Amino acid sequence: MNDKQTTAETNGPRLGVSSCLLGQKVRYDGQHQLDRYLVRTLGQFVEWVSVCPEVEMGLPIPRPSLRLVGDPETPRLIELKTGNDYTERMQDWARERLEQLAELDLHGFVFKRGSPSSGLFRVKIYTEAGMPSHKGAGMFPREVMRRFPLLPLEEDGRLHDPKLRENFIDRIFVYQRWREMLRHDPGPGGLVQFHTAHKLTLMAHSPQHYRDMGRLVAQAGVLPWDELVDRYGRQLMEGLRVLATPGRHANVLQHLQGFLKEHLDSADKAELLELIEEYRKGMLPLIVPLTLLRHHLRRHDVPEWVHQQVYLHPYPRELMLRNHV
């Protein structure tokens, strides 16, 4: 279950994924939970690394169901039928598996919702009396979050929401570029170039993070590199977790339009402004004003850093994510 499954034709992000979502029959009932979007659409642009905690730690297929029991902060992993406690066994396996995953330099992870071993959000945790509450995360995601605190994480059910899907995919591609910068150009110059390319992306997510990170980058060459990278990385991924809104996207589009004010005639300006405003009001998807804006930017002499903005081409256009937000 720990073999890499490469489906991307390009060097796209490398993502961990619950094995059942790829169609592997590893669930407790011997079935799978194939997610067609992950396999057929996103799978064209990423490299999957499949993980099934319960099978990889040695449980059979099929097997008795497990549940989380006890304190929501430190629950136990218990077999429902026999009462067998698999907590330490799961934790021991997870520590070893995470060391293997660290060598692969993942850029994100998609978990199976609801699973006591793999669910990320609102997993049922039972009291000793058998009463459930939706308060926890599965055993393995807890360990992933501790080991890789910056890693973009999601679960399959939430990825059917267009805004959450776009946000997650935006984050995995940014995180891949961040890791590549640290590997190939780890210094103040590389950081400044990375930040410059992602300015408008950050503005669309969180203007406050954009401002704070700009002040932080200004200290490149002054702060110790390790401290600078740690602080910037945490703020980067924290800011990107904030969902971009039509209002903030519209502000970014208007900011970009400002570079065209000396080039467009009044009719072109009015058309672009109208499309931006209709998008802000929810009457059009983001792709409509953005496509026209990119058309004008290509035709006119604007600063080179504008063309380098990741915001204009954040991920493969074939994913069509901005057709739905």
PLY file of the C-alpha trace (Angstrom):
ply
format ascii 1.0
element vertex 325
property float x
property float y
property float z
element edge 324
property int vertex1
property int vertex2
end_header
0.00 0.00 0.00
2.97 2.33 0.28
3.97 2.36 -3.37
3.93 5.66 -5.19
1.29 5.89 -7.88
2.41 8.34 -10.52
-0.36 9.64 -12.73
1.01 13.07 -13.56
2.73 13.62 -16.90
4.53 16.66 -15.50
6.42 17.26 -12.30
3.31 18.23 -10.39
2.81 18.19 -6.63
3.30 14.91 -4.79
0.30 14.19 -2.56
-0.41 11.58 0.05
-3.87 10.03 -0.25
-5.97 7.46 1.53
-5.60 4.32 -0.59
-9.34 3.59 -0.80
-9.89 6.91 -2.61
-7.78 5.61 -5.49
-10.03 2.57 -5.82
-7.98 0.12 -3.75
-10.15 -2.39 -1.90
-8.63 -1.84 1.53
-11.58 -0.69 3.64
-12.76 -2.65 6.67
-15.54 -4.22 4.55
-13.19 -5.12 1.71
-14.51 -2.35 -0.55
-13.08 0.92 -1.89
-14.24 4.53 -1.97
-13.02 5.53 -5.43
-13.09 9.31 -5.89
-13.33 9.93 -9.61
-12.30 13.57 -9.37
-9.08 12.69 -7.59
-8.22 9.87 -9.98
-9.46 11.12 -13.33
-9.08 14.91 -13.06
-6.60 15.96 -10.40
-4.64 12.75 -10.96
-3.50 14.05 -14.36
-1.45 16.74 -12.65
-0.21 15.26 -9.38
1.69 12.23 -8.15
-0.20 10.14 -5.61
1.41 8.36 -2.67
-1.21 5.97 -1.31
-1.45 5.19 2.41
-3.84 2.91 4.31
-2.97 3.07 8.02
-5.03 0.09 9.15
-3.77 -2.30 6.49
-0.18 -1.05 6.59
0.02 -1.60 10.33
-1.02 -5.22 9.78
-4.81 -5.51 10.03
-6.55 -7.86 7.57
-9.04 -7.19 4.77
-11.89 -7.39 5.68
-11.61 -6.62 9.39
-13.74 -5.59 12.38
-14.51 -1.89 12.49
-12.56 0.46 14.76
-13.63 3.56 16.66
-12.03 6.38 18.64
-12.89 6.36 22.34
-12.16 8.67 25.25
-10.65 12.15 25.51
-11.08 14.03 22.19
-7.53 15.35 22.55
-5.97 11.93 23.15
-8.48 9.27 22.05
-7.79 5.54 21.94
-8.22 3.43 18.80
-10.45 0.52 19.82
-11.84 -2.49 17.95
-15.58 -2.35 18.45
-16.25 -6.09 18.66
-13.41 -7.25 20.93
-12.29 -4.10 22.71
-8.71 -4.57 21.49
-6.70 -1.35 21.79
-4.59 -0.49 18.71
-3.48 2.98 19.82
0.21 2.30 20.46
0.45 0.01 17.46
-0.96 2.73 15.21
1.31 5.40 16.70
4.42 3.24 16.29
3.54 2.48 12.68
2.74 6.16 11.97
6.11 7.39 13.25
7.95 5.00 10.95
5.70 5.73 7.98
6.07 9.47 8.43
9.84 9.18 8.22
9.39 7.46 4.86
7.00 10.18 3.71
9.42 12.89 4.82
11.94 11.55 2.32
9.34 11.93 -0.46
8.80 15.64 0.34
5.01 15.64 0.04
3.14 18.80 -0.98
-0.26 17.87 0.47
-2.50 15.05 1.66
-6.10 13.99 0.96
-7.71 11.88 3.70
-10.83 9.71 3.79
-13.56 11.49 5.71
-15.08 9.89 8.78
-12.44 7.21 9.25
-11.15 6.71 12.83
-7.68 6.16 11.42
-7.73 8.61 8.49
-10.51 11.20 8.88
-9.35 14.80 9.15
-12.39 16.70 10.45
-15.35 15.92 12.69
-14.47 12.27 13.22
-16.70 10.54 15.78
-15.13 10.10 19.20
-17.13 7.99 21.63
-17.37 8.32 25.38
-16.84 5.24 27.52
-20.65 5.02 27.69
-20.84 4.83 23.90
-22.09 8.37 23.15
-20.52 9.90 20.01
-19.39 13.46 19.38
-17.98 14.89 16.16
-14.95 16.55 17.69
-11.82 14.88 16.48
-9.35 13.88 13.81
-8.30 10.34 13.01
-5.18 8.82 14.52
-2.99 9.14 11.43
-3.89 12.75 10.46
-3.08 13.78 14.04
0.43 12.43 13.57
0.73 14.00 10.11
-0.19 17.43 11.49
2.41 17.11 14.23
5.15 15.96 11.86
4.35 18.30 8.94
2.61 21.39 10.39
2.74 23.37 7.12
1.48 20.61 4.82
-1.84 21.40 3.04
-4.43 18.85 4.18
-7.98 18.08 3.04
-10.46 15.23 2.98
-12.45 13.84 0.09
-15.93 15.06 1.00
-14.93 18.71 1.35
-13.26 18.68 -2.06
-16.71 18.55 -3.66
-17.18 22.15 -2.51
-15.78 24.35 -5.35
-14.32 26.98 -3.02
-12.63 24.46 -0.72
-11.36 22.52 -3.75
-9.86 25.63 -5.34
-8.30 26.66 -2.04
-6.66 23.28 -1.46
-5.27 23.01 -4.98
-4.02 26.58 -4.83
-2.19 25.71 -1.59
-0.54 22.52 -2.86
0.94 24.28 -5.88
2.19 27.19 -3.75
3.68 24.76 -1.25
5.44 22.90 -4.05
7.00 26.15 -5.28
7.97 27.04 -1.70
9.74 23.71 -1.21
11.48 24.06 -4.57
12.75 27.53 -3.64
14.16 26.17 -0.38
15.86 23.37 -2.27
17.24 25.28 -5.26
17.62 28.93 -4.21
17.70 29.09 -0.39
18.72 32.66 0.32
17.39 36.22 0.59
17.30 36.62 -3.20
15.25 33.47 -3.66
12.84 34.48 -0.92
12.34 37.96 -2.38
11.68 36.47 -5.82
9.21 33.95 -4.37
7.36 36.60 -2.38
7.20 38.98 -5.34
5.65 36.28 -7.54
3.00 35.45 -4.92
2.03 38.98 -3.84
-1.35 39.07 -5.55
-2.17 35.50 -4.53
-1.65 36.51 -0.90
-3.72 39.67 -1.36
-6.64 37.57 -2.62
-6.48 35.33 0.44
-5.51 37.62 3.29
-4.36 41.24 2.89
-3.19 41.21 6.51
-0.87 38.26 5.91
0.34 39.95 2.72
1.33 43.07 4.68
2.91 41.15 7.55
4.91 38.95 5.19
6.12 41.95 3.23
7.58 43.41 6.42
9.15 40.06 7.18
10.78 39.79 3.73
12.23 43.27 4.23
14.34 41.70 6.99
15.91 39.17 4.61
19.65 39.31 5.16
19.12 40.68 8.68
17.24 37.93 10.46
18.95 34.52 10.72
17.91 32.48 7.67
16.40 29.60 9.63
14.25 31.97 11.69
13.18 33.90 8.61
12.19 30.75 6.71
10.30 29.32 9.68
8.30 32.49 10.25
7.62 33.12 6.56
6.58 29.52 5.87
4.13 29.49 8.77
2.58 32.81 7.74
2.45 31.74 4.09
0.44 28.59 4.70
-1.69 30.19 7.40
-2.62 33.04 5.06
-3.45 30.71 2.19
-5.84 28.75 4.38
-8.03 31.86 4.47
-10.60 31.44 1.70
-10.31 34.04 -1.04
-13.57 35.97 -1.50
-15.14 37.65 -4.54
-14.48 41.01 -2.89
-10.77 40.36 -2.41
-10.45 38.81 -5.88
-12.15 41.90 -7.33
-9.71 44.15 -5.50
-6.79 42.21 -6.99
-8.30 42.44 -10.47
-8.72 46.20 -10.09
-5.14 46.44 -8.83
-3.98 44.69 -12.01
-6.21 46.90 -14.13
-4.33 49.88 -12.72
-1.27 48.86 -14.73
-3.35 49.26 -17.89
-4.77 52.71 -17.24
-2.43 54.37 -19.75
-3.09 51.72 -22.40
-6.85 51.08 -22.52
-9.39 53.39 -24.10
-12.53 54.34 -22.22
-14.63 51.55 -23.76
-12.13 48.83 -22.81
-11.82 50.23 -19.28
-15.59 50.32 -18.87
-15.98 46.76 -20.16
-13.35 45.40 -17.79
-14.75 47.30 -14.81
-18.23 46.02 -15.59
-17.08 42.40 -15.68
-15.16 42.78 -12.41
-18.20 44.28 -10.73
-20.51 41.56 -12.06
-18.09 38.97 -10.70
-18.04 40.74 -7.33
-21.84 40.52 -7.23
-21.81 36.79 -7.99
-23.19 37.11 -11.52
-20.08 35.73 -13.26
-17.32 33.26 -12.39
-13.81 34.57 -11.78
-12.52 33.18 -15.07
-14.53 35.74 -17.10
-12.95 39.04 -15.94
-9.61 37.32 -15.43
-9.47 36.10 -19.03
-10.13 39.57 -20.40
-7.60 41.08 -18.02
-4.91 38.59 -19.09
-5.69 39.42 -22.71
-5.01 43.12 -22.14
-1.89 42.47 -20.04
-0.39 40.37 -22.86
-1.01 43.12 -25.41
0.48 46.04 -23.53
3.76 47.07 -21.94
3.36 46.50 -18.21
6.07 45.84 -15.60
7.66 42.41 -15.93
6.81 41.48 -12.34
3.13 41.69 -13.25
3.52 38.95 -15.87
5.35 36.85 -13.28
2.43 36.87 -10.86
1.41 33.33 -9.91
-2.12 34.70 -9.44
-2.55 34.85 -13.21
-1.70 31.14 -13.69
-1.72 29.42 -10.27
-2.28 25.83 -11.45
-3.03 23.94 -14.70
-5.88 25.69 -16.49
-7.34 22.31 -17.46
-8.56 21.94 -13.86
-11.00 24.81 -14.62
-11.26 25.72 -10.95
-11.91 29.41 -11.59
-14.91 28.51 -13.72
-16.73 27.71 -10.46
-15.65 30.42 -7.98
0 1
1 2
2 3
3 4
4 5
5 6
6 7
7 8
8 9
9 10
10 11
11 12
12 13
13 14
14 15
15 16
16 17
17 18
18 19
19 20
20 21
21 22
22 23
23 24
24 25
25 26
26 27
27 28
28 29
29 30
30 31
31 32
32 33
33 34
34 35
35 36
36 37
37 38
38 39
39 40
40 41
41 42
42 43
43 44
44 45
45 46
46 47
47 48
48 49
49 50
50 51
51 52
52 53
53 54
54 55
55 56
56 57
57 58
58 59
59 60
60 61
61 62
62 63
63 64
64 65
65 66
66 67
67 68
68 69
69 70
70 71
71 72
72 73
73 74
74 75
75 76
76 77
77 78
78 79
79 80
80 81
81 82
82 83
83 84
84 85
85 86
86 87
87 88
88 89
89 90
90 91
91 92
92 93
93 94
94 95
95 96
96 97
97 98
98 99
99 100
100 101
101 102
102 103
103 104
104 105
105 106
106 107
107 108
108 109
109 110
110 111
111 112
112 113
113 114
114 115
115 116
116 117
117 118
118 119
119 120
120 121
121 122
122 123
123 124
124 125
125 126
126 127
127 128
128 129
129 130
130 131
131 132
132 133
133 134
134 135
135 136
136 137
137 138
138 139
139 140
140 141
141 142
142 143
143 144
144 145
145 146
146 147
147 148
148 149
149 150
150 151
151 152
152 153
153 154
154 155
155 156
156 157
157 158
158 159
159 160
160 161
161 162
162 163
163 164
164 165
165 166
166 167
167 168
168 169
169 170
170 171
171 172
172 173
173 174
174 175
175 176
176 177
177 178
178 179
179 180
180 181
181 182
182 183
183 184
184 185
185 186
186 187
187 188
188 189
189 190
190 191
191 192
192 193
193 194
194 195
195 196
196 197
197 198
198 199
199 200
200 201
201 202
202 203
203 204
204 205
205 206
206 207
207 208
208 209
209 210
210 211
211 212
212 213
213 214
214 215
215 216
216 217
217 218
218 219
219 220
220 221
221 222
222 223
223 224
224 225
225 226
226 227
227 228
228 229
229 230
230 231
231 232
232 233
233 234
234 235
235 236
236 237
237 238
238 239
239 240
240 241
241 242
242 243
243 244
244 245
245 246
246 247
247 248
248 249
249 250
250 251
251 252
252 253
253 254
254 255
255 256
256 257
257 258
258 259
259 260
260 261
261 262
262 263
263 264
264 265
265 266
266 267
267 268
268 269
269 270
270 271
271 272
272 273
273 274
274 275
275 276
276 277
277 278
278 279
279 280
280 281
281 282
282 283
283 284
284 285
285 286
286 287
287 288
288 289
289 290
290 291
291 292
292 293
293 294
294 295
295 296
296 297
297 298
298 299
299 300
300 301
301 302
302 303
303 304
304 305
305 306
306 307
307 308
308 309
309 310
310 311
311 312
312 313
313 314
314 315
315 316
316 317
317 318
318 319
319 320
320 321
321 322
322 323
323 324
